[in-house]
Amino acid sequence: MTDAVGFRFGAERIYPIAHAGPDPRFSESLISSVAAVLVGYGYPPFESLEDWAGLESALAAFLYKHKETT
């Protein structure tokens, strides 16, 4: 049995996913929602542009495979 909070030992990793171009799901609304969850858990609020950019970068790094350059 798996769900959003369930873990299976030995399960194959799903993230990061392939990144073929702009993803409409990766939006300012998503970043804002993740920030709100963190604040809800007692982390300090995101007030600077640098903090927002850092959260966006960290989330993108988790979600998407990096494009390989040649």
CYANA upper distance limits for C-alpha pairs under 8 A (distance plus 0.5 A):
  1 MET  CA      6 GLY  CA      8.11
  2 THR  CA      6 GLY  CA      5.58
  2 THR  CA      7 PHE  CA      6.97
  2 THR  CA      8 ARG  CA      7.61
  3 ASP  CA      7 PHE  CA      8.29
  7 PHE  CA     11 ALA  CA      8.49
 15 TYR  CA     62 PHE  CA      7.40
 15 TYR  CA     63 LEU  CA      6.35
 15 TYR  CA     64 TYR  CA      7.67
 16 PRO  CA     61 ALA  CA      8.19
 16 PRO  CA     62 PHE  CA      6.28
 16 PRO  CA     63 LEU  CA      5.13
 16 PRO  CA     64 TYR  CA      5.10
 16 PRO  CA     65 LYS  CA      5.67
 17 ILE  CA     63 LEU  CA      6.49
 17 ILE  CA     64 TYR  CA      5.37
 17 ILE  CA     65 LYS  CA      6.21
 18 ALA  CA     64 TYR  CA      6.36
 18 ALA  CA     65 LYS  CA      5.91
 19 HIS  CA     64 TYR  CA      6.07
 19 HIS  CA     65 LYS  CA      6.58
 19 HIS  CA     66 HIS  CA      7.98
 19 HIS  CA     67 LYS  CA      7.92
 25 ARG  CA     30 LEU  CA      7.85
 26 PHE  CA     30 LEU  CA      6.66
 26 PHE  CA     31 ILE  CA      8.22
 27 SER  CA     31 ILE  CA      7.02
 28 GLU  CA     32 SER  CA      6.54
 29 SER  CA     33 SER  CA      6.56
 30 LEU  CA     34 VAL  CA      6.75
 31 ILE  CA     35 ALA  CA      6.68
 31 ILE  CA     52 TRP  CA      8.36
 31 ILE  CA     55 LEU  CA      7.73
 31 ILE  CA     56 GLU  CA      6.74
 32 SER  CA     36 ALA  CA      6.63
 33 SER  CA     37 VAL  CA      6.81
 34 VAL  CA     38 LEU  CA      6.87
 35 ALA  CA     39 VAL  CA      6.72
 35 ALA  CA     45 PRO  CA      8.16
 35 ALA  CA     46 PHE  CA      7.47
 35 ALA  CA     55 LEU  CA      8.28
 36 ALA  CA     40 GLY  CA      6.48
 37 VAL  CA     41 TYR  CA      6.87
 38 LEU  CA     42 GLY  CA      7.18
 38 LEU  CA     43 TYR  CA      6.06
 38 LEU  CA     44 PRO  CA      8.48
 39 VAL  CA     43 TYR  CA      5.18
 39 VAL  CA     44 PRO  CA      6.41
 39 VAL  CA     45 PRO  CA      6.16
 46 PHE  CA     51 ASP  CA      6.41
 46 PHE  CA     52 TRP  CA      6.94
 47 GLU  CA     51 ASP  CA      7.42
 47 GLU  CA     52 TRP  CA      8.22
 48 SER  CA     52 TRP  CA      7.08
 49 LEU  CA     53 ALA  CA      6.57
 50 GLU  CA     54 GLY  CA      6.49
 51 ASP  CA     55 LEU  CA      6.71
 52 TRP  CA     56 GLU  CA      6.68
 53 ALA  CA     57 SER  CA      6.60
 54 GLY  CA     58 ALA  CA      6.60
 55 LEU  CA     59 LEU  CA      6.57
 56 GLU  CA     60 ALA  CA      6.61
 57 SER  CA     61 ALA  CA      6.57
 58 ALA  CA     62 PHE  CA      6.78
 59 LEU  CA     63 LEU  CA      6.61
 60 ALA  CA     64 TYR  CA      6.26
 61 ALA  CA     65 LYS  CA      7.70
 61 ALA  CA     66 HIS  CA      8.04
